């Protein structure tokens, strides 16, 4: 949503200051006469035109327009002579929200000393509303020639110099100092960075995924750990200022600090762009000139660099498909190229994830069933968990869709069985240490990562243990979660890449959604896994009921704000609200499932039963009885 601009601080693209009071006009009768004259001229012009009354209808192609382009752009207004300090600060803040790459208008509000020292991109503070500039109520008597203005508001997040978004709710209060320079008030001391209201931030910035290769370290030599698994790293970039160039520069700067320990980049350290601006050519191909650091790379490494560029720029230019990325040296000589087909085949963000046409849930007879889009009735899965002989309360299907893992209805036992006609259930792979039966204790719903490993948490009155079973059949290995403390894990969902895990964590009656980073320490053959740096994904929600991965850096989350009603929304892994569409409401959701293939429908366990939400449609009931809907994973 675009916030109204103040008249003295911003101009629209047509040059008129927004909100400026119009001067007194002509008398009403004169204005009416002028208006009637304009109408008469318009009608006369239409009468003189020959209107066709036959002929075929032809399509008229729209001229292409890059995503983020807008018919209206906002520009700053230079300082007015004699403007007072508070108005100078207010107009300066308005100018920082303009669509100018270098803030040239905003800089005009600064004194000469501040022009040399102000660093606008060091940090961006995002407030609920635009900051309120107010005169300092206790001016410094020793500063008779200066003036201090205080900025205040309620901060919701920050964006750092590497474009990483972090939710951070706290009061915001900073001061700006002004002096007179050549007879005009100018800002000589101010904090580095920008301070924006949410509406301005959403208009100016756009969430974009950069892509880096997953680094499995102590398990990197195992066959299941592919070298070409790419992980999405969301950042916020200015969407109207050279968007492709900005996304490539952000990629070359490396992953965000949170992802650095578990990802790597194919670009050699120090690699930079060797050209000023990037754009797609007429065939939707991207040619990228790189500095000398990238020239000595071998063909395989060059292809990996191209893959990172391909997926990153494709995410920025979502409206148009990129046909090819070609890397060149500084003189324009080709190094390597990657086509769209090659990128899709060899470098997908979740290479081990299967884009399934099937959804799964537990029906009213305790059977694990599947429901393809084309089916009108659910079908029991093959194997022992599709017979109903073992009552289950949760289930997970491997990403290769050949194995099912289910937790018994009392939460005590985990069974893993092949989805084959002759397969047997066998003994529990894991038994909970929780002595209580039923309720929310015992084992959580299991979750498979893209490496074929099975994850689950065991809960009792004293806390939780996070466990991993290699390939869904090995002995349970405990995974340390240092940031968990005495809090209790209620549910888990592991990303396809196996290096990020979403957890519902309960603490003092409140359930929050936390994202953790899976680190693989130890040595080859003896890995030691831990989940590090838990961080909140939906801090505004007081109680989170369910969550599921819904893309490379996106989750669908069900919860409610304090005192509010239950809602379902998409959230990015950095904790920001997703650019995705608003979801229609559905009553009483207990669980939700999404595919990491973003074209697949959502499914949920709600008051109406098992319901499905196809893209651009509304919720539809597919089974009146059932629970625990899942996609493979």
C-alpha angles and dihedrals in degrees: 000000000000116000117224111261122231114245096233096048112043141029128203123232093270090062099247119127111241117242096006112151111249117236117251107285134216119292114287094251092053092049091049091050091050091049092051090050091054091050091050092052091049093051091047090052092050091048091055093054122093109231116206116237100184142029135089126301113248131194115242113209118228117235109251118254126189117244111265094033111128134190089229122050126182122230132183125251118227120243117282120232112263096012113160122240098259091049090047090055093045092050091046090054090049091051091053088063093057126112094250118127096213102029089240093163095045090052090060088070091060129090116241093261093051093048088064097047108033112109107192096182098051093095138342119215113206115205130188089243134011111288115266114230113208131172115257105262091210107046118196108254090208090057098064093148095049137067131210125209122189122217117205139172146120113287120214103174148349133224114208130213090273090056094250116150119221125182107233118165115194141114114286121216127160136152131230120200125208135194134183114260119181088347095306130101112250134172113253101167126036138141117270116253134031133292116207139171116240094253092054091044092053091049096048102036133056129194112241131178120230115195130224133170119263112246113210095178108181090029097038093105094057115104093236092060103081120204094222102056107129124205125206117236110190120215135168118242133175102264099207100043111084092308098187093047091047093051093050092048089050090051092051091051089067135241124318115272092254093059099037097093093057104034139056138196126229090215113099114243112275096025111153138174115271093202134060103229135020129204140157116264126227091281092050091251122141121218113195124189113205134194123260094272090075097046097079094053117116123245094262093051090045090055090051090052089050090051092055090049093045096054094040095051091041088057090051094047097043093154094066133039117238112230099196145350118215122190117210137181121247091276094053097257112146119252100176141322136219123201127207092253091052092048092050092047102043108019117041120151090242105025094172094049116101116219093224127196088205134089123194137204142153112263130213091273092056093252123137105239137182128219117196117196092252095050125096095196131037118251125214113247119244117261136043097306090061095060100071092231091117110051109220135192098192140015141189126198119210116246089246087054095227100104134050128201119197137180117219119249092256092052093239106107137047117207125191120192139165117253093237131117096243097040121120128218098229128184123322113282088210135014121201120244089216109111093200119092125225122345119088096312128097122043126359121223108286125242133202123215124210091261090066096254123136122225130194140156126227114211133194137158092281101050143286141292122209112214137188128198114197112237088349094284109066127100112283112266118202115234115208118232104190095181095052098079112168093337118119127237111228100175141355137204120185119207119239091251091061094225100089127056129186116210134185104221125193121209125168094338096313122107118205134180113242130185119212134190116232110221122190110209130162122062136301108290091016107058121174113207128202137168110230138191103011110205132182119257101187105022093165091065115091095197125019115201102181144351138186137182110260102176142338095303102006137090132186109228132194118199146103137252120236107295092356137112127264115279138179121218144154118253131187120233090248090063097256126126111265125247087231123114124281112265122232115242125257126186127254103353113192099173139002136198132197133179122236083229095086093208092067122096125255117246126200144178103235141154090278092053127252106355132187130208113199118195113283093005140089133260116286128188113239098173128014092208125043146087145207101041114197145169119216108291 
